[in-house]
Amino acid sequence: MQAPEKYRLALLWYLLVPVIARLFDYLPGKLGTGEDLPKGVALQWAQWCRKRRFFLGDRNVQPTLHNLTCPILAYHFSDDPWGTPKAVHAIHNAYTQATVEYRPVNPAHLSVKSIGHLGFFKPNTATPLWEQSADSLFAQVR
């Protein structure tokens, strides 16, 4: 991660998110999350994002990660500045009982300019990715 982005994220997670979430009792989606977030969710994200291992170091989350046994479909978007291949694999290595299928996605393959970190939830990329995800889920119950 380049230095300017590192400082921007530090400002976001150490100052802006905690202050704004407490001040308004929620975090407005206009700040980059896409949707309004309840105060507790925003504060938990801020806490996780201030840690090197993100939520992997949260002792309340660890048992869930270790006990999950269902297959996981994990996308990696080539233009995601935070969800790098190394980060994606580090997170999914914590799911010790689950099998993980990784699918790298390049925005050009979906005929979109960018996907980024939250593009999975945006209308311009949602249809093909959500269809693939639904197919994967339905295959598990057949």
PASELO-85961 format. One line per field, with one value per residue: residue number from 1; residue in three letters; y, z, x of N, C-alpha, C in turn. Coordinates in nm, 2 decimals, decimal comma. Example, Ala and Ser with C-alpha at 12.3 -4.5 7.8 and 13.67 -1.06 7.14 Angstrom:
num <- 1	2
residuo <- ALA	SER
nnorth <- -0,57	-0,22
nup <- 0,78	0,71
neast <- 1,32	1,28
canorth <- -0,45	-0,11
caup <- 0,78	0,71
caeast <- 1,23	1,37
cnorth <- -0,33	0,00
cup <- 0,78	0,79
ceast <- 1,32	1,29
REM end
This chain:
num <- 1	2	3	4	5	6	7	8	9	10	11	12	13	14	15	16	17	18	19	20	21	22	23	24	25	26	27	28	29	30	31	32	33	34	35	36	37	38	39	40	41	42	43	44	45	46	47	48	49	50	51	52	53	54	55	56	57	58	59	60	61	62	63	64	65	66	67	68	69	70	71	72	73	74	75	76	77	78	79	80	81	82	83	84	85	86	87	88	89	90	91	92	93	94	95	96	97	98	99	100	101	102	103	104	105	106	107	108	109	110	111	112	113	114	115	116	117	118	119	120	121	122	123	124	125	126	127	128	129	130	131	132	133	134	135	136	137	138	139	140	141	142
residuo <- MET	GLN	ALA	PRO	GLU	LYS	TYR	ARG	LEU	ALA	LEU	LEU	TRP	TYR	LEU	LEU	VAL	PRO	VAL	ILE	ALA	ARG	LEU	PHE	ASP	TYR	LEU	PRO	GLY	LYS	LEU	GLY	THR	GLY	GLU	ASP	LEU	PRO	LYS	GLY	VAL	ALA	LEU	GLN	TRP	ALA	GLN	TRP	CYS	ARG	LYS	ARG	ARG	PHE	PHE	LEU	GLY	ASP	ARG	ASN	VAL	GLN	PRO	THR	LEU	HIS	ASN	LEU	THR	CYS	PRO	ILE	LEU	ALA	TYR	HIS	PHE	SER	ASP	ASP	PRO	TRP	GLY	THR	PRO	LYS	ALA	VAL	HIS	ALA	ILE	HIS	ASN	ALA	TYR	THR	GLN	ALA	THR	VAL	GLU	TYR	ARG	PRO	VAL	ASN	PRO	ALA	HIS	LEU	SER	VAL	LYS	SER	ILE	GLY	HIS	LEU	GLY	PHE	PHE	LYS	PRO	ASN	THR	ALA	THR	PRO	LEU	TRP	GLU	GLN	SER	ALA	ASP	SER	LEU	PHE	ALA	GLN	VAL	ARG
nnorth <- -0,12	0,22	0,51	0,76	0,65	0,49	0,68	0,82	0,61	0,57	0,81	0,79	0,55	0,58	0,83	0,97	0,78	0,67	0,92	1,03	0,83	0,81	1,06	1,09	0,86	0,67	0,56	0,75	0,63	0,78	0,83	0,64	0,37	0,28	0,21	0,33	0,26	0,10	0,24	0,06	-0,13	0,02	0,11	-0,13	-0,22	-0,01	-0,07	-0,32	-0,25	-0,10	-0,28	-0,50	-0,76	-0,75	-0,87	-1,11	-1,14	-1,11	-1,24	-1,32	-1,38	-1,58	-1,86	-1,90	-1,88	-2,10	-2,31	-2,32	-2,51	-2,52	-2,50	-2,23	-1,96	-1,74	-1,43	-1,24	-0,92	-0,76	-0,49	-0,41	-0,22	-0,29	-0,55	-0,74	-1,02	-1,15	-1,06	-1,16	-1,44	-1,47	-1,42	-1,62	-1,85	-1,87	-2,01	-2,30	-2,55	-2,54	-2,56	-2,36	-2,18	-1,99	-1,71	-1,51	-1,19	-0,97	-0,64	-0,58	-0,82	-0,82	-0,62	-0,37	-0,06	-0,04	-0,23	-0,25	-0,24	-0,26	-0,32	-0,55	-0,52	-0,33	-0,21	-0,22	-0,43	-0,63	-0,82	-1,03	-1,14	-1,20	-1,39	-1,60	-1,65	-1,73	-1,96	-2,12	-2,14	-2,28	-2,51	-2,64	-2,73	-2,91
nup <- 0,00	-0,09	0,05	0,06	0,06	0,28	0,49	0,44	0,50	0,77	0,88	0,82	0,97	1,23	1,31	1,16	1,11	1,37	1,51	1,35	1,34	1,61	1,66	1,48	1,53	1,35	1,04	0,76	0,43	0,23	0,28	0,17	0,21	0,08	0,17	0,45	0,77	1,08	1,40	1,57	1,40	1,23	1,41	1,49	1,25	1,22	1,44	1,37	1,13	1,22	1,30	1,23	1,15	1,08	1,11	1,18	1,41	1,61	1,90	1,94	1,69	1,58	1,66	1,49	1,24	1,24	1,27	1,05	0,79	0,53	0,17	0,02	-0,19	-0,32	-0,44	-0,61	-0,69	-0,95	-0,94	-0,68	-0,42	-0,16	-0,10	-0,17	-0,35	-0,16	0,08	0,05	0,05	0,30	0,47	0,41	0,47	0,74	0,76	0,84	0,82	0,59	0,23	-0,02	-0,30	-0,53	-0,73	-0,96	-1,08	-1,34	-1,42	-1,70	-1,81	-1,74	-1,88	-1,76	-1,62	-1,37	-1,06	-0,80	-0,44	-0,33	-0,54	-0,60	-0,50	-0,65	-0,90	-1,17	-1,19	-1,05	-1,16	-1,33	-1,14	-0,91	-1,02	-1,07	-0,81	-0,70	-0,85	-0,76	-0,49	-0,51	-0,63	-0,41	-0,26	-0,41
neast <- 0,09	0,06	0,22	0,05	-0,21	-0,21	-0,20	-0,44	-0,62	-0,56	-0,64	-0,91	-1,00	-0,90	-0,99	-1,21	-1,43	-1,48	-1,55	-1,76	-1,95	-2,02	-2,11	-2,34	-2,47	-2,47	-2,30	-2,28	-2,35	-2,24	-1,98	-1,83	-1,88	-2,10	-2,35	-2,56	-2,43	-2,49	-2,40	-2,26	-2,16	-2,00	-1,81	-1,70	-1,59	-1,40	-1,24	-1,14	-1,00	-0,79	-0,61	-0,34	-0,40	-0,66	-0,99	-0,91	-0,77	-0,95	-1,07	-1,33	-1,43	-1,27	-1,34	-1,56	-1,45	-1,28	-1,45	-1,62	-1,75	-1,85	-1,83	-1,64	-1,67	-1,45	-1,39	-1,14	-1,06	-0,89	-0,83	-0,86	-0,76	-0,72	-0,80	-0,59	-0,42	-0,26	-0,38	-0,64	-0,60	-0,48	-0,69	-0,87	-0,72	-0,77	-1,00	-1,00	-1,13	-1,28	-1,32	-1,18	-1,26	-1,10	-1,16	-1,02	-1,09	-1,10	-1,18	-1,22	-1,30	-1,56	-1,66	-1,65	-1,54	-1,41	-1,39	-1,30	-1,29	-1,55	-1,71	-1,85	-2,10	-2,23	-2,45	-2,35	-2,17	-2,29	-2,48	-2,35	-2,16	-2,32	-2,49	-2,31	-2,23	-2,48	-2,52	-2,31	-2,39	-2,64	-2,55	-2,44	-2,66	-2,79
canorth <- 0,00	0,34	0,60	0,85	0,57	0,45	0,80	0,84	0,51	0,60	0,92	0,73	0,45	0,63	0,96	1,01	0,68	0,68	1,04	1,05	0,72	0,84	1,19	1,08	0,73	0,58	0,61	0,77	0,56	0,87	0,83	0,53	0,23	0,25	0,22	0,37	0,15	0,13	0,28	-0,05	-0,20	0,11	0,11	-0,26	-0,21	0,08	-0,14	-0,42	-0,19	-0,05	-0,40	-0,56	-0,89	-0,72	-0,94	-1,24	-1,13	-1,09	-1,38	-1,35	-1,42	-1,69	-1,99	-1,91	-1,91	-2,23	-2,42	-2,32	-2,63	-2,52	-2,44	-2,08	-1,90	-1,61	-1,35	-1,14	-0,82	-0,72	-0,35	-0,38	-0,18	-0,35	-0,70	-0,80	-1,16	-1,19	-1,04	-1,26	-1,57	-1,47	-1,43	-1,75	-1,95	-1,89	-2,10	-2,42	-2,66	-2,51	-2,55	-2,22	-2,17	-1,85	-1,67	-1,38	-1,12	-0,85	-0,56	-0,58	-0,94	-0,80	-0,50	-0,25	0,01	-0,08	-0,30	-0,21	-0,31	-0,28	-0,33	-0,67	-0,48	-0,22	-0,26	-0,25	-0,56	-0,72	-0,93	-1,16	-1,20	-1,25	-1,51	-1,70	-1,68	-1,80	-2,09	-2,19	-2,18	-2,38	-2,64	-2,70	-2,78	-3,01
caup <- 0,00	-0,10	0,17	0,07	0,09	0,42	0,57	0,42	0,57	0,91	0,91	0,82	1,07	1,37	1,35	1,09	1,13	1,51	1,54	1,28	1,38	1,74	1,65	1,41	1,57	1,23	0,95	0,63	0,32	0,14	0,31	0,09	0,24	-0,02	0,25	0,59	0,86	1,22	1,47	1,62	1,28	1,18	1,51	1,49	1,13	1,25	1,53	1,29	1,03	1,28	1,34	1,12	1,10	1,05	1,21	1,22	1,55	1,71	1,96	1,92	1,55	1,55	1,66	1,38	1,12	1,24	1,27	0,93	0,70	0,40	0,07	0,01	-0,32	-0,29	-0,56	-0,60	-0,80	-0,98	-0,91	-0,54	-0,36	-0,02	-0,11	-0,26	-0,34	-0,03	0,19	0,03	0,09	0,45	0,54	0,38	0,54	0,87	0,75	0,84	0,79	0,47	0,11	-0,08	-0,45	-0,56	-0,87	-0,99	-1,17	-1,40	-1,46	-1,84	-1,84	-1,72	-1,96	-1,67	-1,60	-1,24	-0,96	-0,67	-0,31	-0,30	-0,67	-0,61	-0,45	-0,73	-1,01	-1,30	-1,18	-0,96	-1,22	-1,36	-1,02	-0,83	-1,09	-1,05	-0,67	-0,68	-0,91	-0,66	-0,37	-0,55	-0,65	-0,28	-0,20	-0,50
caeast <- 0,00	0,14	0,21	-0,07	-0,33	-0,19	-0,23	-0,58	-0,69	-0,54	-0,73	-1,05	-1,03	-0,87	-1,06	-1,34	-1,53	-1,53	-1,62	-1,89	-2,05	-2,07	-2,18	-2,47	-2,53	-2,45	-2,20	-2,34	-2,29	-2,17	-1,84	-1,75	-1,93	-2,21	-2,48	-2,54	-2,40	-2,52	-2,29	-2,18	-2,09	-1,90	-1,71	-1,63	-1,50	-1,29	-1,15	-1,07	-0,92	-0,67	-0,53	-0,27	-0,46	-0,81	-1,08	-0,85	-0,72	-1,06	-1,10	-1,48	-1,45	-1,18	-1,41	-1,65	-1,37	-1,22	-1,55	-1,70	-1,71	-1,91	-1,74	-1,64	-1,64	-1,39	-1,35	-1,04	-1,07	-0,76	-0,82	-0,90	-0,63	-0,70	-0,81	-0,48	-0,42	-0,20	-0,48	-0,75	-0,55	-0,46	-0,82	-0,93	-0,64	-0,82	-1,11	-0,92	-1,21	-1,35	-1,25	-1,20	-1,24	-1,06	-1,19	-0,97	-1,18	-1,05	-1,29	-1,24	-1,37	-1,70	-1,69	-1,67	-1,41	-1,35	-1,47	-1,25	-1,32	-1,70	-1,78	-1,94	-2,23	-2,27	-2,53	-2,28	-2,10	-2,36	-2,55	-2,27	-2,10	-2,42	-2,54	-2,21	-2,24	-2,60	-2,50	-2,23	-2,47	-2,74	-2,48	-2,42	-2,78	-2,85
cnorth <- 0,12	0,43	0,69	0,77	0,52	0,56	0,83	0,74	0,53	0,71	0,87	0,65	0,49	0,75	0,97	0,91	0,68	0,80	1,06	0,95	0,76	0,97	1,17	0,95	0,64	0,63	0,62	0,70	0,65	0,88	0,71	0,39	0,19	0,26	0,27	0,25	0,19	0,16	0,17	-0,12	-0,11	0,11	-0,02	-0,27	-0,13	0,01	-0,24	-0,36	-0,12	-0,16	-0,46	-0,68	-0,87	-0,80	-1,07	-1,25	-1,12	-1,23	-1,42	-1,41	-1,56	-1,83	-2,01	-1,95	-2,05	-2,34	-2,42	-2,43	-2,62	-2,46	-2,29	-2,04	-1,76	-1,54	-1,26	-1,04	-0,76	-0,57	-0,31	-0,35	-0,24	-0,50	-0,76	-0,95	-1,21	-1,17	-1,14	-1,40	-1,58	-1,48	-1,57	-1,87	-1,97	-1,98	-2,24	-2,54	-2,65	-2,52	-2,42	-2,23	-2,02	-1,83	-1,53	-1,32	-0,99	-0,77	-0,57	-0,71	-0,92	-0,67	-0,38	-0,19	-0,03	-0,16	-0,26	-0,30	-0,35	-0,30	-0,45	-0,62	-0,36	-0,28	-0,30	-0,38	-0,67	-0,84	-1,05	-1,22	-1,26	-1,38	-1,62	-1,74	-1,76	-1,95	-2,18	-2,23	-2,29	-2,51	-2,71	-2,77	-2,89	-3,14
cup <- 0,00	0,02	0,17	0,11	0,23	0,52	0,56	0,50	0,72	0,96	0,92	0,94	1,21	1,41	1,29	1,13	1,28	1,55	1,48	1,32	1,52	1,74	1,59	1,45	1,46	1,14	0,81	0,52	0,22	0,17	0,25	0,12	0,15	0,05	0,39	0,67	1,00	1,29	1,52	1,51	1,24	1,28	1,52	1,36	1,16	1,34	1,45	1,19	1,09	1,32	1,21	1,06	1,08	1,15	1,25	1,36	1,66	1,77	1,96	1,79	1,52	1,56	1,54	1,25	1,12	1,23	1,14	0,83	0,56	0,30	0,06	-0,13	-0,29	-0,42	-0,52	-0,72	-0,83	-0,95	-0,77	-0,47	-0,22	-0,02	-0,21	-0,26	-0,21	0,08	0,18	0,08	0,24	0,52	0,53	0,44	0,68	0,88	0,74	0,80	0,66	0,34	0,04	-0,22	-0,48	-0,71	-0,89	-1,09	-1,21	-1,45	-1,61	-1,88	-1,82	-1,79	-1,87	-1,65	-1,48	-1,15	-0,82	-0,55	-0,29	-0,43	-0,68	-0,57	-0,54	-0,85	-1,14	-1,30	-1,11	-1,04	-1,25	-1,23	-0,93	-0,89	-1,06	-0,90	-0,64	-0,73	-0,81	-0,54	-0,40	-0,57	-0,52	-0,22	-0,29	-0,47
ceast <- 0,09	0,12	0,09	-0,19	-0,33	-0,23	-0,38	-0,66	-0,67	-0,63	-0,88	-1,08	-1,00	-0,95	-1,20	-1,45	-1,57	-1,60	-1,75	-1,99	-2,10	-2,15	-2,32	-2,54	-2,53	-2,34	-2,27	-2,27	-2,21	-2,02	-1,76	-1,80	-2,04	-2,34	-2,45	-2,52	-2,44	-2,39	-2,20	-2,10	-1,98	-1,78	-1,63	-1,54	-1,38	-1,19	-1,07	-0,97	-0,79	-0,58	-0,46	-0,34	-0,62	-0,89	-1,02	-0,80	-0,82	-1,10	-1,25	-1,51	-1,38	-1,26	-1,50	-1,57	-1,32	-1,32	-1,63	-1,65	-1,77	-1,81	-1,75	-1,60	-1,58	-1,34	-1,23	-1,04	-0,94	-0,73	-0,86	-0,77	-0,61	-0,71	-0,71	-0,48	-0,37	-0,31	-0,59	-0,71	-0,53	-0,59	-0,88	-0,85	-0,69	-0,94	-1,05	-1,00	-1,29	-1,26	-1,29	-1,17	-1,22	-1,09	-1,13	-1,06	-1,11	-1,17	-1,32	-1,31	-1,52	-1,75	-1,72	-1,53	-1,34	-1,45	-1,43	-1,29	-1,46	-1,78	-1,88	-2,08	-2,29	-2,35	-2,46	-2,21	-2,18	-2,42	-2,46	-2,21	-2,20	-2,48	-2,44	-2,22	-2,36	-2,59	-2,42	-2,31	-2,57	-2,67	-2,46	-2,54	-2,85	-2,80
REM end
